[in-house]
Amino acid sequence: MLDCSSRRPRARDIGVVIGEHPTGPNNAITDVAGVRVGHATIQRPGPTPVNTGVTVVVPHPGIFTEPVFAGAHRLNGSGELTGLEWIRESGELTTPIGLTNTHSVGVVRDTLVQAQVRARGDGLYWSLPVVGETYDGLLNDINGYHVHPEHVAAALADATGGPVAEGNVGGGTGMICHGFKGGVGTASRVTETVAGPYTVGVLVQANHGRRERLRVNGVPVGEMVGPELVPTPDLPMPYPAGSGSIIVVIATDAPLLPHQCTRLAQRSALAVGRVGGTGEQYSGDLMVAFSTGNRGIPPYGWDENPDANRPEIAVRMVAPQLMTRLFDLVIEATEEAIVNALVAAETMTGRGGLTAHALDHKLLHSALVLEGH
């Protein structure tokens, strides 16, 4: 999935450390055992440049036949994350999570249905994939429908554990964040308990926010690195500043029940606010969290699997008093994932010559040093 020799810098590579809890070995959502991430990136130059793609998060290799508990949250709803009604109703996530551009949700969803049919075979069951979007129409020919089923298949085939490519990759290829080039970012946190360690991992597709509101470790970086230092994109009128979206995907191996997953998803919105997002009118800020800590949930639908007819299923749950610590982990990891997306992104020019400039690493570091961070 990622050639580490060509890996883009991350926040910690340039001296930016967020929070106090330790990270997992890769500081990525894939630090949750079994979770895999894959990208398919589509870029073609021309008068209407193509800068888009697909990212998939696979909760575990058998997700099509073994659901996991999940929950979701909406900070602002000018966006789409399909399949959430079934998650809210049943508390179960039944497919990989796909991320792409706004006008390609349908093809990604349909291809995930086809992948489930191939994995599970014919039968009397339904498929309600979870697919999120953010709008890349300023840097990408979004109405050209350049994401095809083979790109989704490639992202699924690419999905692995370990380090995760960030910035201008996959679904994040054409995204803009806080007036800088945005994209995909990830991070993780680990905590020790008497029951053993729990890991919380986050992946974001960051395409939201206004320059002047950007904060890193509480420092007003967006004010200090203003358009006189790094130009903001020349947005077409009447495109309002702050329009865009962020999708936050949260994974944990802590044994959470669905309502606890929902609470974890909700707390990630606090991190979006810490970095400067305000859930603007035309921003789709949607969060989904899943737990791999309870396995053995039988597949849904009517089939011949004898497990489907078990009257009871044994599950575990994290003690309520530990939830505060998990909240701290998800807030830290989400904040760092957004910053990683900004740090890893590279300057990109799209439609009509509109340019989204990368956040200059030296200016970011100088701003934090000036404020004593």
C-alpha positions, 0 to 999 in steps of 0.5 A: 500500500505505501512505499515508506521510502517515499512517504510524505512527512507527518506532523511528528516528522516536523516536530508537531506533537499533539496530546499526551497519550502514546500512539500505536506503532504506525500512528494510524487507524491500522494499529487496530488489529485487523483494520486495513486501508486501501487507496486508488488515486486517479489523476490526469492533467488537462484543461479540466484536470482529474484529481480524485479517487477512492479510499476504503477502510476494511474493519476486518477481513471477514466483514462481509459475513461478520458484522461489527458494532458501530455508531455514528454522529452528525455535526452538520449534515450537508453531506452523505454517509450512506448506510447510517440508518441501518447502523442507527437501527441495528448498531451493526456495520456490515461492509467496508467503509468507502470514501470518495467525491460527492458525485461518485458515491453511487458507483462506490456503493454499488461496487461494494454491494457486488464485492459482498455478493462475491464474498457471501454468494447468492442468497436472501440478504441485503447490502447497505454499504457505508460510503462517505463523500467530500466535494472535490469539484474545485480541483477535480472534474467532478461531473466527469464521473471518473471513478469507476468500479475498477478503481473501487476494486483496486482500492479493496485489493490495495487494502493492507495494514501497516503505514497508511498513505496520506495527503493527496491520495485516494478519496482525499486527492482533490480536497482542500482543508482550512484554505490549504491543500487537504486530503487523507490523514490518520493517527492512533492512540493507545491506553493501558488497562488492567484488561490489556491495551486498547487502541483507538485509530482515526482516518479522516478525509479533510475538506473543510474549514476556514483559514482564519480559524485553523488551530494547531495545539490551540495556536492560531496557525491560520491567522499567523500563516495568512494569505499574504504568506500562503495564498488561499484558493481564489474561490468562485463566487458565490462559493462561501468560505468554509464550504466542504466536508470532513468524514471521520472514521474511527476504529477501536479494539476496545469492546464497545456496544453500539451506544458506546460507539456512538459516543466515541463518534460524537467526541471526534467532533470536538477535535474538529472544533479544536482544529477550527471547524465549526460545522458551517452551513454547507459543510458535511461533517459526519463521523462513524465509529466501529469496534472490533472488540466484539466478534462472532456477531452472526451475519444478517439476512436469511441463509443456511448459516446455523449461527444466524439462529442462535437465541443469544450472543455473548458480548463484552463492554468497556466499563463506563468509567473508562469511556472518558479515557477513550474520549481523550484518545479519539479527540487526540487522534482525530486532531492529529489526523487532520493535521497529518492530512495538512502536513502530507498534502502537496500543492495542487492546481485544478479547474480554471487554474485554481490552486490549493497551496500546501501548508508550509512546514517551516511556517507551521513550525515557526508559528508553534515555536513562537507560541511556545509549542 
